[in-house]
Amino acid sequence: MKIVMAIIKPFKLDEVRDALTSIGVQGLTVTEVKGYGRQKGHTEIYRGAEYAVSFLPKIKIEVAVATNQVDKVIGAITGAAKTGQIGDGKIFVFNLENAIRIRTGETADAAL
Amino acid sequence: MTFKLSSRAVLGLAALAAGILVADLAFAQTAAPAAAAAPAAPAAPTFNKGDNAWMLTATVLVLLMTIPGLALFYGGLVRSKNMLSVLAHVFYTVCIVTLIWVIYGYSLAFTGGSPYIGGLSKAFLMGVNADSQAATFSNGATIHEYIYICFQMTFAAITPALIVGAFAERIKFSALALFIPLWVTFVYFPIAHMVWYWAGPDAITDAAKALAAAATPEAKEKAQAALDAVNADAGQVFIWGAIDFAGGTVVHINAGIAGLVGALMIGKRTGYGRELMAPHSLTMSMIGASLLWVGWFGFNAGSNLEANGGAALAMINSFVATAAAALAWMFAEWIFKGKPSLLGMISGCVAGLVAVTPASGFSGPMGAIVLGLITGPVCFFFSTTIKNALGYDDSLDVFGVHCIGGILGALGTGILVNPALGGAGIMDYTIGKIADYDMMAQMISQSKGVLTTLVWSGVGSAIIYKFVDVIVGLRIVPDKEREGLDVTEQGERAYNM
């Protein structure tokens, strides 16, 4: 099993969710985050007080999938979240040791 | 406040005169016995229900300006951890000043005494009841004194509430609680008395009539002395001839300079210039600024004290000057900073309202637009470039908007009142018509009014801040400042989400 973690543009969340649902992904965790990458920040001005806002709002999604699903999931996220502009985000993949469904006690792939 | 005699009042006087004339003729023709001869006594002033209804409305509009208008405007501009503290400061100010006003404030501001401060003859509203009358700006027209007391009460309440923006996010609540009563007592009441207190139109006109009617040299001398005494029964700035329709000096310069002194004495916010201190909700600020604009019609058009052409003039001026200043600030920002911001528009809106306040009943509408167009960029420049260059932390630009806007308005009023520029002119009640305009003399009077306010409020406020600092300490400790005043001072937070 793998965890696929993706940082995406906030307004792309719904498209990414639809794309993942359409390939059979059953669950997803979403967090509002801030960060910076190559996009850097921007400047905000309030009555002449200029603030360099270096952390931009992004959405972090985490999805646990069976190992053989990883490429499809990466493809779905990439396809849905891509605008071609700087700041589209990144995808990270981790190994996942185990998963347990709390209600039934099922483990591993059965719990996903 | 206007000295323009409304056309309705002129008609009324003419009708009254004609009526007396007809009565006299009838009396002569029929030679009826004495009963009809009594009208020789001056007609008692009349309550006009329209005037009273308008002033009731105007009074609550000014309250709306302060809560929630000003409170939301300021609250949106601070960080979310200090939202409630600002709202609490404004609300506390309204409540405490309301009570002080009826206990001794009204009496100190609006009874005779010296040219600098009134007396205590109306302390606890002594002698005032539901039938008491207060003068307006027309001969023979009055409003209920209770309404006048409430109307002026709302002015006394909003003025110190304006100051809280200057030291927002770092003052102790106990310091504010002590500062506000002291400030209104020693700064606001004297300035209001100096600028606005006068004997009223009827007293002057009656004394002038008595002088005209005096036959013998001795009687003339006596009548002249009486007229001089009536004219001297006024505040010092009023006697100098400075005009301030709705409070450019009394409210805005007064609060603005007190704010600057406060920002300097309390010191900068921790992290000022290094940390992000962006407004937490410009949505709230936009609602607040818009409520300020709506309420300001009560403030400016209400300062006419009557529902007549003078109020109409103040209303249209409060529309156009404000719109002009909002746009002028926005375009200045667009040109110099690259983006036309909403905060710029609503800041310009408030600056325009401030500047038109003293001018609203005196300037013509086109003059008011010019005033707004100048005020927007100048206040923008003061609130951005000058503030940053000098390095003081006037959190919400009380000085840059209210003091600078107030000064522009007070001086601009001296020019725009000129009938040749479309202004309304200044009423001279001794001769019963608009006085000749003398720009030099008027500008000197206006400048004296501005300087008196700056010095009185600047020095007075400094002394009061120092006193409060010694008694309870002005400034919150840095740890509590970091955590936010809502939790540490009020014990609650604005947003539990």
HADDOCK unambig.tbl for C-alpha pairs under 7 A between the chains (distance, minus, plus):
assign (segid A and resid 46 and name CA) (segid B and resid 278 and name CA) 6.76 0.50 0.50
assign (segid A and resid 47 and name CA) (segid B and resid 344 and name CA) 6.66 0.50 0.50
assign (segid A and resid 47 and name CA) (segid B and resid 383 and name CA) 6.79 0.50 0.50
assign (segid A and resid 47 and name CA) (segid B and resid 384 and name CA) 5.88 0.50 0.50
assign (segid A and resid 48 and name CA) (segid B and resid 384 and name CA) 4.59 0.50 0.50
assign (segid A and resid 51 and name CA) (segid B and resid 276 and name CA) 6.37 0.50 0.50
